[in-house]
């Protein structure tokens, strides 16, 4: 949702992010800047947004930021220059471009944390078999999955234990009936959510691809 307010600003509503753009000209009126700051604060109070992207002239954005409470200034994660003739669609697209880059950077950081933990013998695993094992033990704190990753496997018909290889007897419940499935990744996601783990779908990350398309940070 994109809504306009007095003096040509825009508020872009979407998930946990918001974007505000205002155009103040060469000598923006302090009253209008205060109004824009109030709109931003009211919007954040209403939506509990945790990240802000601001757009407009560099002068206007800087002045509005100075009028925001420190808690909101700390939430500003990106800025861009926008012309006063920019349409709501253009404002939204510019804001989403920044949001995507922020997401990719966050995903890269999470994958790097897992790789480092595994390299140090710490609380991390990579690859489907090891990740599934940790999921069954309830030890996964954060599950990372490459966006297009799929893998076949075998599922115990009694307790739901998932294996990457055929097994004669379930190691958890000793049941002997398994069914093949074309995609155990979806089962892994449900298992992670059921045990209170965070699930993150990762895009275009070569490190995770090399790690087998799936990895996890562990609780212990």
N, C-alpha and C positions, 0 to 999 in steps of 0.2 A: 504494500500500500504506500503510495506517495501522496502526501498532502502538502498544500502550500499554505503560507501564512503571510501576513503583511510585510511588505518590503522585499518580496521576491525570494524568500527562503523556502527550503524544502525539507521535509522530514520523511525519511525512507524507513518503513517498518519491515523488519524481517528477522525472525529468530532472535538471537541474543545480540544482534548488531543493529545499530541505527546510523543514519548519515544525515547531517544537517548542512545545508549550503546557504550562504547569505551573501548578498551583494551590496556593499555599502558605498560604492563610488569613491571619489577622492576624499570627501569629507562626510563620512557616515555619521548620522545623528546618534548621540549617545543613548537616547531613549529607545531607538530602534535596535541598537545593539543589545541593550538590556532586555528588550522584549525577546530577541532571538535567544539569549542565554536562558531566559525563563522558560521558553518553549522547550529547549533542550533538556533542562532540568526536570520539567514536568513529564516529558516523554520518558526519560530514564526512570523516574519514580514510578510511572505507570507500568512500564514493561520490564523493569529490573534488568535493563541491558548492561552488559559488562564490558562492551567495547564500542568505541565511537569512531566514526570516520567523518571528518569535517571537510567541506569544500566551499570555495568562494574565492574572492580576491585574497592574496596573502595578507594584506593589511586588515581586512575585515575578520578573517579567521583568527589572526593573532589577537585582535582586540576582544573578540567574543571569548576566546579561551581565557583571557585575563579576568573576565567577569564570572567565569564558572567557579564553583567550589573546587578545592584541591582534589577532592575525591573523584570528581568528574574529569578534571584535567588529566588525572592519572589514567583514566580509561580511554583517552584519545590514542588510537593506535595507527592512524593514518590521516593524511591530508592531501587535497588536490586542488588545483586551480580550476575554477569554473566561471564561465562567462555568464553575465546576467540574463542572456537570451537562451541559456541552456534549457532544454525540455526536461520534464520529470523522468522520461525514459533515459535520456543521456546521463542524468545525475545518478539514477539507479545503476546503470551499467558501469559507470566509473567507480561507484562505491563497491559493487560486487567484484570488480576486477581486483581491488585492493583486498577485499575479504578472501578471495581465492588465494592470493599470494600469501596472506597471513596463515591460512589453513595449511598450505603446502609447507611453509616454514615450520609450523608446529608439528606436522607429521614427520618431517625430516628430523626434528629434534627428538621425537619419541623413538623413532627407529634407531637413531644413534645411541640413545640410552640403553636400548636392549642389546645392541651390538657390543657396547662397552661392558655391560654387565656380564654377558656371556664370555667375552674375552678375559675378564678378570675372575671367572668362576663364581660370579655373584648370582643375584636373584633375577635371572633371565634365561629364556630358552628360545631356540629357533628351530624351524622345521615342524612338519605336521605331527610326526610320531611323538616327539618330546612335548610339544604343546598340548596335544590331546591327553597325554599322561598327566600333566600338571593340572589340566582342567578337571580330570576325574578325581584328583586329590583335593580340589578346591583351593589350589594355591595361586591361581592366576589373579593378578590385580588389574592388569590392563592387557587386552588382546588386540593385536595388530594384524590386519589382514589386507593383502594386496587386493585392489578393487576387483579385478577379474579372476581371482584365484578360485579354482575348483579342483576337487580331488575325489576319487572314488574311495570306498571303504566298506567296512562290515560292522553291523550294529547288532548287539545282543537283544534278542526279542524279549528278554525278561527284565533287565535293569537299564538298558539303553547304553551300555558300554560301547564305545566306538573304537575300532581298530583299523589301522591302515592295511593290515595283512589278514588273510584268513586264519582263524584260530579254531581249534576243536572244542575248547572249553573256556567260558568267560572267566577271567582272572578275578573278577569281583564277586560273582554270584554262583559260579560253577555251572551255569546253564550252558547247554550245548547247541542251542538253535540260534544261528546268526543269519541275517538277511543282508544281501549286498545293496549298496546305495550308490548312486552316481555322484553324490556330492555330500561329503561329510562336513564340509566347511559350514554349511547352514546349521548343522547339528552342533558344531562347536560354538557358534554364535549364541544359540539358545542356551547351551550349557553355561557359557560365560555369564550371560545375563541372569540366569537362574542362581548363580553363586555370588551375584553382586559385583562382578567385574565390569570394568569399562570396556567398551568395544569401539575400536577406531578402524574405519575403512581408509586405507592409505592409497594415494594415487601417484603414479609415475615415480616410484622410488626404487632406484637400482639396488640399493643396499638390501631392501626387503626382498626384492626379486632373487638376489643371490642367496639370501638366507632361506629360500624355499617358499616364499610367498606368505608365510605366517610366522608369528613370533609372539612372545609375551613377556611382560614384566611380572615378577612374582611377589607375593606377599611376604614370603620367607623362603 
